[in-house]
């Protein structure tokens, strides 16, 4: 199970479509609100890291 699938399962309900960009858009909005320096880092192919 990918990190995106885990996030969808843990945060959104089971009806969430795993092929949507919900997680990516949510991370993008969080990054915009948190500003600089970037706190959320993308770690390919693992997922995201808060640092």
Backbone as ProteinMPNN parsed JSONL, in Angstrom:
{"seq_chain_A": "XXXXXXXXXXXXXXXXXXXXXXXXXXXXXXXXXXXXXXXXXXXXXXXXXXX", "coords_chain_A": {"N_chain_A": [[0.85, -1.172, 0.0], [0.603, 2.175, -0.883], [1.888, 5.347, 0.366], [0.112, 7.407, -0.205], [-2.306, 5.989, -0.48], [-2.503, 5.042, 2.145], [-2.788, 7.465, 3.545], [-5.212, 8.381, 2.439], [-6.913, 6.377, 3.37], [-6.645, 6.636, 6.162], [-7.351, 9.295, 6.739], [-9.427, 10.276, 5.084], [-12.714, 9.061, 4.182], [-13.732, 5.637, 3.387], [-14.826, 5.767, 0.899], [-13.34, 7.41, -0.65], [-11.64, 8.081, -3.646], [-8.802, 6.432, -4.666], [-7.358, 7.212, -6.853], [-7.48, 9.861, -7.258], [-6.209, 13.233, -6.994], [-6.224, 14.106, -4.404], [-4.636, 13.928, -2.019], [-2.202, 15.036, -2.893], [-3.029, 17.655, -3.584], [-3.911, 18.572, -1.09], [-1.52, 18.546, 0.392], [-0.166, 20.461, -1.104], [-1.716, 22.767, -0.543], [-1.281, 22.937, 2.22], [1.486, 23.452, 2.233], [1.507, 25.984, 1.033], [0.157, 27.504, 2.974], [1.864, 27.233, 5.153], [4.174, 28.475, 4.341], [7.518, 29.863, 3.796], [10.52, 28.869, 5.472], [10.298, 25.8, 3.548], [8.409, 23.278, 5.099], [7.262, 20.816, 4.704], [8.438, 18.11, 2.997], [8.957, 16.436, -0.097], [9.581, 13.041, -0.533], [10.736, 11.023, -2.749], [10.572, 7.552, -3.603], [8.914, 7.404, -1.441], [7.117, 9.217, -0.064], [5.998, 11.8, 1.899], [7.716, 14.086, 4.122], [7.921, 15.671, 7.22], [9.868, 18.24, 8.216]], "CA_chain_A": [[0.0, 0.0, 0.0], [1.4, 3.393, -0.969], [1.612, 6.356, 1.386], [-1.11, 8.103, -0.6], [-3.424, 5.12, -0.116], [-2.587, 5.031, 3.602], [-3.347, 8.747, 3.965], [-6.626, 8.396, 2.074], [-7.619, 5.456, 4.257], [-6.612, 7.113, 7.528], [-7.87, 10.639, 6.917], [-10.704, 10.388, 4.398], [-13.513, 7.842, 4.322], [-13.421, 4.543, 2.468], [-15.376, 6.079, -0.419], [-12.39, 8.253, -1.376], [-11.052, 7.449, -4.815], [-7.344, 6.491, -4.535], [-6.737, 7.706, -8.082], [-7.605, 11.313, -7.327], [-5.027, 13.949, -6.519], [-6.638, 14.707, -3.133], [-3.507, 14.056, -1.094], [-1.243, 15.986, -3.479], [-3.584, 19.001, -3.47], [-3.918, 18.932, 0.322], [-0.125, 18.865, 0.732], [0.133, 21.736, -1.762], [-2.364, 23.832, 0.229], [-0.557, 23.059, 3.491], [2.763, 24.127, 1.957], [1.229, 27.4, 0.782], [-0.203, 28.138, 4.236], [3.004, 27.222, 6.07], [5.151, 29.428, 3.822], [8.943, 29.537, 3.745], [11.131, 27.788, 4.698], [9.402, 24.66, 3.383], [8.4, 22.337, 6.217], [6.888, 19.506, 4.163], [9.364, 17.729, 1.931], [8.601, 15.24, -0.851], [10.643, 12.041, -0.52], [10.382, 9.985, -3.717], [9.178, 7.196, -3.86], [8.322, 7.108, -0.14], [5.96, 10.073, 0.207], [6.272, 13.129, 2.437], [8.374, 14.149, 5.423], [7.87, 16.986, 7.868], [11.195, 18.42, 8.785]], "C_chain_A": [[0.896, 1.236, 0.0], [1.029, 4.357, 0.148], [0.329, 7.11, 1.062], [-2.335, 7.288, -0.216], [-3.605, 5.076, 1.399], [-3.204, 6.328, 4.122], [-4.836, 8.828, 3.646], [-7.437, 7.535, 3.029], [-7.719, 6.006, 5.679], [-7.307, 8.445, 7.753], [-9.249, 10.81, 6.287], [-11.462, 9.073, 4.535], [-13.186, 6.823, 3.234], [-13.98, 4.777, 1.065], [-14.426, 6.948, -1.245], [-11.747, 7.467, -2.505], [-9.529, 7.563, -4.734], [-6.635, 7.033, -5.771], [-6.902, 9.207, -8.254], [-6.309, 11.951, -6.831], [-5.31, 14.651, -5.191], [-5.466, 14.937, -2.199], [-2.516, 15.096, -1.616], [-1.742, 17.421, -3.335], [-3.615, 19.472, -2.01], [-2.522, 19.316, 0.798], [0.258, 20.213, 0.13], [-0.468, 22.907, -0.989], [-1.676, 24.044, 1.573], [0.765, 23.794, 3.301], [2.552, 25.62, 1.761], [0.918, 28.135, 2.082], [0.983, 28.233, 5.191], [4.112, 28.167, 5.624], [6.576, 28.918, 3.817], [9.547, 29.646, 5.13], [10.184, 26.602, 4.621], [9.54, 23.664, 4.534], [8.108, 20.924, 5.73], [7.753, 19.224, 2.947], [8.846, 16.472, 1.233], [9.802, 14.31, -0.881], [10.261, 10.933, -1.492], [11.093, 8.681, -3.405], [8.412, 6.919, -2.579], [7.056, 7.923, 0.122], [6.389, 11.439, 0.681], [6.944, 13.024, 3.798], [8.242, 15.575, 5.945], [9.2, 17.176, 8.563], [11.529, 19.771, 9.057]], "O_chain_A": [[1.836, 1.33, 0.79], [-0.007, 4.208, 0.795], [-0.455, 7.416, 1.961], [-3.302, 7.835, 0.315], [-4.735, 5.073, 1.887], [-4.039, 6.305, 5.026], [-5.63, 9.284, 4.469], [-8.528, 7.924, 3.447], [-8.754, 5.863, 6.33], [-7.804, 8.703, 8.85], [-10.137, 11.417, 6.885], [-10.888, 8.073, 4.965], [-12.458, 7.116, 2.286], [-13.631, 4.048, 0.137], [-14.687, 7.195, -2.422], [-11.357, 6.314, -2.324], [-9.004, 8.676, -4.731], [-5.431, 7.285, -5.731], [-6.509, 9.765, -9.278], [-5.427, 11.267, -6.311], [-4.7, 15.678, -4.89], [-5.318, 16.026, -1.646], [-2.046, 15.942, -0.856], [-0.962, 18.313, -3.0], [-3.371, 20.646, -1.734], [-2.357, 20.297, 1.523], [0.929, 21.016, 0.777], [0.194, 23.928, -0.799], [-1.504, 25.179, 2.019], [1.126, 24.653, 4.105], [3.329, 26.431, 2.265], [1.366, 29.265, 2.275], [1.098, 29.195, 5.95], [4.908, 28.615, 6.449], [6.823, 27.712, 3.832], [9.093, 30.483, 5.91], [9.359, 26.406, 5.514], [10.647, 23.26, 4.893], [8.635, 19.952, 6.27], [7.79, 20.003, 1.994], [8.355, 15.552, 1.887], [10.911, 14.73, -1.213], [9.546, 10.003, -1.12], [12.23, 8.758, -2.938], [7.368, 6.267, -2.615], [6.027, 7.358, 0.494], [7.069, 12.166, -0.044], [6.782, 12.045, 4.525], [8.427, 16.547, 5.212], [9.602, 16.365, 9.397], [12.626, 20.05, 9.54]]}, "name": "protein", "num_of_chains": 1, "seq": "XXXXXXXXXXXXXXXXXXXXXXXXXXXXXXXXXXXXXXXXXXXXXXXXXXX"}
